[in-house]
């Protein structure tokens, strides 16, 4: 009988656990020492490298969690949270995580719909870029350097403090982190005029898989192409971006009107499908469809409301009112519906603030919404029939909870940029994009509401883009597929979701990934994979 066979199973397992724990503690200690030795001492190391024993560990971890589905998750918490104040802290994190084979997760604003920037089922280190948020505006050259940890609100604020005739074509939620937003594409209320946030990028600073700091010239054009809309976390840690600013009029105009089905909303939405994408690029007119409860004679009824929200880059009397009367008279827009304001006030307006509020509100990094939600996306290339929309309305009414569909018109500048200019491919041929969102208050309602969303998505299959059924990467959706554990999915397996996000650009992204990160160090549940011949290469 061998010694191993003579040891009781329970004792053997206890010994195994002790050995594993000692090894794990040793790795943690070694990682901490490694990080300290490779970092510039710009701050006390205790402020940069947080362990689960640090007093502010939980606060920092929870600070950027927007979707409560991932707040109390059973998934592993990060072994360390690194909050860089200097680029050397990012270099040290990469060098040491690579040395000890620890996964890295990268978070800028924490708005990742599936929590991939801060949740994992394997041991990992979280790099939270919130302290790297320097913004340098160069009005003379119409450009800016903005760090990934800055929020869109902070960026808009800094631009407005320099000039009232420049802006940036990005999203309307001010707490979104610049880094994740740009690296996935990034659109907003002026993208029909100027394109995506990623379309404006002219340089970037990254830490690559070897811990080196590279700019556009040093990283090369292939990698620079990939990080502008291909999901930066698959390739490197992008910590700063140089972007073009765009000129905006001194006065812009907004309007909003809403109708229920009983008031003719169905016919208005039918018309919008054929008009919204063809309007001049200076006009952004999106439609928000939701279930509402009305009261008539003491009786409460559920119905559908469609709200039309517009931003026009100019004054109402110059062209907007004649344009609406000519192209969409059914909407009934008059001068009384319109409000003129500055571009930065329109940022406040679309973020849900009063336009008379102090711009300081844009500096608040606390999200306006924190709750449970699930979202999906689709692209529409032919108008949805009246029958198709009727079935959609019925499902929204039957949901019984807060559901929202945001229909974003394409056309304009988006028709003029090639699908392969950057990895984001959803350009000409799309009438509009749909974002489906369902929110709820209680954790126990999660499974039911996610299933409802999946059923709705299944219903919509006949009415949206096909081969592939396209999706927007910044509305991350793990239902589309995910990499295997450790990110080692094959090209064919990852193509299931990769083609939906990137269409024909997916293969080029895989080529860049295989060339620049052959060890698959930067990986997550939907990171760009390696070609199969490379995927098992060790560090």
C-alpha positions in Angstrom: 0.0 0.0 0.0 1.4 3.4 -0.9 1.5 6.3 1.5 -1.1 8.2 -0.5 -3.6 5.2 -0.2 -3.1 5.1 3.5 -4.2 8.8 4.0 -8.0 9.2 4.7 -9.7 11.1 1.9 -10.9 14.0 4.2 -7.3 14.5 5.4 -5.9 14.4 1.9 -8.4 17.1 0.8 -7.5 19.2 3.8 -3.8 19.0 3.0 -4.5 19.7 -0.7 -6.5 22.8 0.3 -3.7 24.0 2.6 -1.1 23.5 -0.1 -3.2 25.4 -2.7 -3.9 28.2 -0.2 -0.2 28.6 0.6 0.6 28.7 -3.1 -2.1 31.2 -3.7 -0.9 33.4 -0.9 2.6 33.1 -2.2 1.6 34.3 -5.7 -0.4 37.2 -4.2 2.6 38.3 -2.2 4.9 37.9 -5.2 2.5 39.9 -7.4 2.4 42.7 -4.8 6.2 42.8 -4.5 6.5 42.7 -8.3 4.0 45.5 -8.7 5.9 47.7 -6.2 9.2 47.1 -7.9 7.9 48.1 -11.4 5.9 51.2 -10.4 7.1 54.7 -10.1 6.5 55.9 -6.5 4.1 58.8 -7.5 1.7 57.7 -4.8 1.8 55.5 -1.7 1.4 51.9 -3.0 -1.5 51.3 -0.7 -3.5 53.9 -2.7 -2.8 52.2 -6.0 -2.8 48.5 -5.1 -5.9 47.5 -3.1 -6.4 44.0 -1.6 -9.7 42.7 -0.2 -8.3 43.8 3.2 -8.0 47.4 2.1 -10.5 49.8 3.7 -11.7 51.2 0.4 -11.6 47.9 -1.6 -15.4 47.4 -1.6 -16.1 51.1 -2.2 -13.9 51.1 -5.3 -15.3 47.8 -6.6 -18.9 48.9 -6.2 -18.4 52.5 -7.4 -18.7 51.8 -11.1 -21.2 48.8 -11.1 -24.2 50.1 -13.0 -26.1 46.8 -13.5 -27.1 45.3 -10.1 -27.2 41.9 -11.7 -23.5 41.9 -11.1 -23.4 43.6 -7.7 -23.8 40.6 -5.5 -22.8 38.0 -8.0 -21.3 34.7 -6.9 -18.5 35.2 -9.4 -15.0 35.8 -8.1 -14.1 39.2 -6.8 -10.8 40.7 -8.0 -7.7 39.5 -6.2 -6.4 43.0 -6.5 -7.9 46.3 -7.6 -5.3 48.6 -9.2 -6.2 52.3 -9.5 -3.4 53.8 -11.6 -2.4 57.4 -11.1 0.5 57.0 -13.5 1.1 55.1 -16.7 3.9 53.1 -15.0 1.2 51.6 -12.7 -0.5 50.1 -15.8 2.9 48.8 -17.1 3.6 47.2 -13.7 0.1 45.5 -13.7 0.7 44.0 -17.1 4.2 42.8 -16.4 3.3 41.2 -13.1 0.0 39.7 -14.2 1.8 38.2 -17.2 4.6 36.8 -14.9 2.1 35.1 -12.6 -0.5 34.1 -15.2 -3.3 36.2 -13.7 -6.1 37.5 -15.8 -6.6 41.3 -16.2 -9.9 43.1 -16.4 -10.0 46.8 -17.5 -12.7 49.2 -16.4 -13.2 52.9 -17.3 -16.8 53.8 -16.5 -18.3 50.4 -15.6 -21.2 50.6 -18.0 -20.4 47.2 -19.6 -23.9 45.7 -20.1 -22.7 42.2 -19.1 -20.2 43.3 -16.4 -17.3 41.9 -18.3 -15.0 44.7 -17.1 -15.3 43.7 -13.4 -16.7 40.1 -13.2 -15.0 36.8 -13.9 -15.1 33.1 -13.1 -11.3 32.9 -12.8 -8.7 34.6 -10.7 -8.2 38.2 -11.9 -6.9 41.7 -11.3 -9.1 44.7 -11.9 -7.5 47.8 -13.4 -9.8 50.7 -12.7 -8.8 53.7 -14.7 -11.0 56.2 -12.9 -8.0 58.2 -11.6 -6.5 58.6 -15.1 -8.8 61.3 -16.5 -6.7 64.1 -17.7 -8.3 66.2 -20.5 -6.3 68.6 -22.6 -8.3 70.7 -25.1 -6.5 72.3 -28.0 -9.1 74.6 -29.7 -6.5 76.1 -32.1 -5.9 72.7 -33.6 -9.5 71.4 -33.1 -8.3 68.4 -31.1 -8.0 67.0 -27.6 -6.2 64.4 -25.6 -8.6 62.6 -23.2 -7.7 59.8 -20.8 -9.8 56.6 -20.8 -10.8 57.1 -17.2 -12.6 60.4 -17.9 -16.3 60.3 -18.3 -18.2 61.8 -21.3 -19.6 64.4 -19.0 -16.2 65.5 -17.9 -15.1 65.7 -21.5 -18.1 67.7 -22.6 -17.6 70.0 -19.6 -14.0 70.7 -20.5 -14.8 71.4 -24.1 -17.6 73.8 -23.1 -15.3 75.7 -20.8 -12.9 76.4 -23.7 -15.5 77.1 -26.5 -19.2 77.2 -27.2 -18.8 76.3 -30.9 -17.0 73.0 -30.5 -18.4 69.6 -29.4 -17.7 65.9 -29.6 -19.9 63.2 -31.3 -20.4 60.7 -28.4 -23.2 59.4 -26.2 -25.8 61.2 -24.1 -25.1 59.4 -20.7 -22.5 61.6 -18.9 -21.2 58.9 -16.6 -20.0 56.6 -19.4 -16.2 56.1 -19.4 -14.4 57.5 -22.5 -12.2 54.5 -22.9 -14.9 51.8 -23.3 -17.2 54.1 -25.3 -14.6 55.0 -28.0 -13.1 51.5 -28.2 -16.5 50.0 -29.1 -17.6 52.8 -31.5 -19.5 55.4 -29.6 -22.5 57.2 -31.1 -24.7 60.1 -29.9 -27.1 62.8 -31.1 -24.7 64.3 -33.7 -23.3 61.1 -35.2 -25.4 61.5 -38.4 -23.4 64.7 -39.0 -20.0 63.7 -37.7 -19.8 59.9 -37.4 -18.8 57.9 -34.3 -16.5 58.9 -31.5 -14.2 56.2 -32.8 -14.2 57.9 -36.2 -12.6 61.0 -34.7 -9.5 59.2 -33.2 -6.2 60.4 -34.6 -3.8 58.9 -32.0 -3.8 56.8 -28.8 -1.4 55.7 -26.0 -1.5 52.1 -25.0 0.3 49.6 -22.8 0.8 46.5 -24.9 1.2 42.8 -23.9 4.9 43.4 -23.1 4.3 46.3 -20.8 5.5 48.8 -23.4 4.0 52.2 -23.9 3.1 52.8 -27.6 1.5 55.5 -29.6 0.1 55.3 -33.1 3.5 55.4 -34.8 4.9 52.7 -32.6 1.9 50.3 -32.5 1.5 50.4 -36.2 -1.6 51.0 -38.4 -3.1 47.5 -38.0 -3.3 47.7 -34.2 -4.4 51.3 -34.4 -7.2 50.2 -36.7 -8.3 47.5 -34.3 -8.7 49.5 -31.1 -11.0 52.1 -32.8 -14.3 50.1 -32.5 -12.9 46.6 -32.2 -13.0 46.5 -28.4 -9.7 47.8 -26.9 -9.6 45.3 -24.1 -8.8 42.5 -26.6 -5.5 44.0 -27.6 -4.0 46.3 -25.0 -4.8 48.8 -22.3 -5.6 52.1 -24.0 -5.1 54.9 -21.4 -5.4 58.0 -23.6 -6.9 59.1 -26.9 -6.3 62.0 -29.2 -9.5 63.0 -31.1 -10.7 65.6 -33.4 -13.3 68.0 -32.0 -16.2 69.0 -34.3 -17.6 72.5 -34.9 -21.2 73.1 -33.8 -23.5 76.1 -34.3 -23.8 78.7 -31.5 -27.5 77.8 -31.4 -29.1 74.4 -31.8 -32.8 73.4 -31.5 -34.5 70.5 -29.7 -38.1 69.3 -29.7 -40.0 66.4 -28.2 -43.5 65.1 -28.9 -45.2 61.9 -27.7 -48.3 60.0 -28.7 -50.0 56.8 -27.6 -51.4 54.2 -29.9 -54.8 55.6 -29.4 -53.5 59.0 -30.5 -52.0 57.6 -33.7 -48.5 56.7 -32.6 -48.5 53.5 -34.8 -48.9 55.5 -38.0 -46.3 58.0 -36.9 -43.8 55.3 -36.3 -44.6 53.7 -39.6 -43.8 57.0 -41.3 -40.7 57.6 -39.2 -39.2 54.4 -40.5 -39.1 55.8 -44.0 -38.2 59.3 -43.1 -35.8 59.3 -40.1 -32.7 58.0 -41.9 -33.3 60.3 -45.0 -33.5 63.6 -43.1 -30.6 66.0 -43.5 -27.6 65.0 -41.4 -28.0 68.1 -39.3 -31.2 66.6 -37.9 -31.3 63.7 -35.4 -34.8 62.4 -34.8 -35.0 59.2 -32.8 -38.1 57.4 -31.5 -38.5 55.9 -28.0 -41.2 53.2 -27.7 -42.4 52.1 -24.3 -45.3 50.7 -22.3 -47.2 53.3 -20.2 -50.3 53.2 -18.0 -53.1 55.6 -18.7 -56.1 56.4 -16.6 -59.6 57.1 -18.1 -62.7 57.4 -16.0 -61.0 55.7 -13.1 -59.8 52.8 -15.2 -56.1 52.1 -15.6 -55.0 50.7 -19.0 -51.7 49.7 -20.4 -50.8 51.1 -23.8 -47.8 52.0 -26.0 -46.4 55.5 -26.2 -43.9 56.6 -28.9 -41.8 59.7 -28.1 -40.0 61.5 -30.8 -36.9 63.4 -29.7 -34.9 65.7 -32.0 -31.7 67.7 -32.1 -31.2 70.1 -35.0 -27.9 71.8 -35.6 -29.3 75.3 -36.3 -32.1 77.6 -35.5 -35.7 76.5 -35.7 -36.9 79.2 -38.2 -34.0 78.8 -40.6 -34.8 75.4 -41.9 -36.1 73.1 -39.2 -39.8 74.1 -39.2 -40.1 74.1 -43.1 -38.2 70.8 -43.2 -40.6 69.1 -40.7 -43.6 70.5 -42.5 -42.3 69.2 -45.8 -40.9 65.8 -44.7 -43.0 64.8 -41.7 -46.1 67.0 -41.4 -48.0 64.3 -39.5 -45.8 64.9 -36.5 -47.3 68.4 -36.2 -44.2 70.2 -35.0 -44.6 74.0 -34.6 -42.4 76.7 -33.2 -44.0 76.2 -29.8 -42.6 72.6 -29.6 -39.1 73.8 -30.2 -36.5 75.2 -27.8 -33.3 76.9 -28.9 -30.2 76.5 -26.8 -26.4 76.0 -27.0 -24.9 72.7 -27.9 -23.7 72.1 -24.3 -27.3 72.8 -23.0 -28.5 70.1 -25.5 -26.1 67.7 -23.7 -27.8 68.5 -20.4 -31.2 68.2 -22.1 -30.6 64.7 -23.5 -29.0 63.6 -20.2 -32.2 64.4 -18.4 -31.1 67.6 -16.7 -32.6 71.1 -16.9 -30.8 73.2 -19.5 -30.5 75.9 -16.8 -28.6 73.7 -14.5 -24.9 74.4 -13.7 -22.6 72.5 -16.0 -20.9 71.1 -12.9 -23.6 68.4 -12.9 -21.6 66.8 -15.8 -18.7 66.2 -13.4 -20.8 63.9 -11.2 -19.5 60.4 -11.8 -22.4 58.7 -9.9 -24.8 57.1 -12.3 -28.3 58.4 -12.5 -29.6 54.9 -12.8 -28.5 51.8 -10.9 -30.8 48.8 -11.2 -31.3 45.4 -12.7 -31.5 45.3 -16.5 -30.9 43.3 -19.6 -30.4 44.8 -23.1 -30.1 43.7 -26.7 -29.7 45.3 -30.1 -30.7 44.9 -33.7 -30.3 46.7 -37.0 -33.2 47.3 -39.3 -32.7 47.5 -43.1 -36.3 47.4 -44.3 -39.3 49.1 -42.7 -41.0 46.7 -40.2 -44.6 46.0 -41.4 -47.6 47.2 -39.5 -48.3 43.5 -38.5 -44.8 43.2 -37.2 -45.0 46.3 -35.1 -48.5 45.3 -33.8 -47.0 42.1 -32.5 -44.1 44.1 -30.9 -46.6 46.4 -29.1 -48.6 43.5 -27.8 -45.4 42.0 -26.2 -44.4 45.3 -24.6 -47.9 45.7 -23.1 -47.8 42.1 -21.8 -44.4 42.5 -20.2 -45.9 44.2 -17.1 -42.6 45.9 -16.2 -40.5 48.8 -17.4 -39.5 48.1 -21.1 -38.0 50.5 -23.5 -37.1 50.4 -27.2 -34.8 53.2 -28.5 -34.8 53.5 -32.3 -31.8 55.4 -33.6 -31.9 56.7 -37.2 -28.9 56.1 -39.4 -28.1 57.7 -42.8 -26.2 61.0 -43.2 -22.5 60.7 -42.5 -22.9 57.0 -41.5 -23.7 56.3 -45.2 -20.4 57.9 -46.3 -17.9 56.0 -44.2 -16.7 52.6 -45.4 -17.7 49.5 -43.4 -14.0 48.7 -43.1 -12.6 52.1 -42.2 -12.6 51.0 -38.6 -13.9 47.7 -37.1 -17.4 49.1 -36.5 -19.1 48.0 -39.7 -22.8 49.1 -39.3 -22.9 51.9 -41.9 -24.8 52.2 -45.2 -27.9 50.1 -45.7 -29.2 50.5 -42.1 -32.4 52.5 -41.6 -32.1 52.4 -37.9 -30.8 50.6 -34.8 -33.0 49.2 -32.0 -31.8 49.0 -28.4 -34.2 46.8 -26.3 -34.0 47.4 -22.6 -35.9 45.8 -19.7 -35.4 47.0 -16.1 -36.6 45.6 -12.8 -36.2 46.2 -9.0 -35.9 42.8 -7.3 -33.2 40.2 -7.8 -35.8 37.4 -7.8 -37.3 38.9 -10.9 -34.1 38.4 -12.9 -34.7 35.1 -14.6 -38.3 35.9 -15.7 -37.3 39.2 -17.2 -34.3 37.9 -19.0 -36.4 35.1 -20.5 -39.0 37.7 -21.6 -36.2 39.7 -23.4 -35.0 36.5 -25.1 -38.5 35.8 -26.3 -38.9 39.3 -27.7 -35.6 39.0 -29.5 -36.7 35.8 -31.0 -39.9 37.4 -32.2 -38.0 40.2 -33.9 -35.8 37.9 -36.0 -38.0 38.1 -39.1 -37.9 41.9 -39.1 -34.2 42.8 -38.7 -30.9 42.3 -40.4 -29.8 38.8 -41.4 -26.7 36.8 -42.3 -25.5 38.0 -39.9 -28.2 39.4 -37.6 -26.1 42.3 -36.6 -25.5 43.7 -33.1 -23.7 46.7 -31.5 -20.7 45.7 -29.4 -21.1 48.5 -26.9 -24.5 46.9 -26.0 -22.7 43.7 -25.0 -24.9 40.6 -25.1 -23.5 37.2 -23.9 -26.6 35.5 -25.3 -24.9 35.8 -28.7 -22.2 33.5 -27.5 -19.1 33.6 -25.4 -15.5 32.4 -25.3 -14.7 29.3 -23.4 -13.0 29.6 -20.0 -9.6 31.2 -20.3 -10.8 32.8 -23.6 -9.6 29.9 -25.7 -12.5 29.7 -28.2 -11.6 28.9 -31.8 -12.1 31.3 -34.6 -15.1 29.3 -35.8 -16.7 29.3 -32.3 -16.2 33.0 -31.7 -17.5 33.8 -35.2 -21.0 33.2 -33.9 -20.9 36.5 -32.0 -18.0 38.1 -33.7 -19.7 38.4 -37.1 -22.7 40.0 -35.5 -20.6 42.7 -33.9 -18.0 43.2 -36.7 -19.3 41.5 -39.9 -16.5 41.1 -42.4 -14.0 43.0 -40.2 -14.0 40.1 -37.7 -11.3 38.1 -39.5 -9.0 41.1 -39.7 -9.5 41.7 -36.0 -8.5 38.1 -35.3 -5.4 38.5 -37.6 -4.4 41.6 -35.6 -5.0 39.8 -32.3 -2.9 36.8 -33.3 0.0 39.0 -34.4 0.0 41.4 -31.4 -1.1 39.2 -28.5 -0.2 35.6 -29.5 -0.4 34.4 -25.9 -4.0 35.6 -25.6 -3.1 37.6 -22.5 -5.8 40.2 -23.0 -9.0 38.2 -22.9 -12.5 38.1 -21.6 -15.8 36.3 -22.3 -16.2 38.0 -25.7 -12.6 39.1 -26.5 -11.2 38.7 -30.0 -9.8 35.1 -30.3 -6.7 33.8 -31.9 -6.6 31.8 -35.0 -6.8 28.1 -33.9 -3.2 27.3 -34.6 -2.1 29.9 -32.1 -4.7 29.6 -29.3 -2.9 27.2 -27.0 0.5 29.0 -27.1 1.7 29.5 -23.5 2.9 32.7 -22.0 
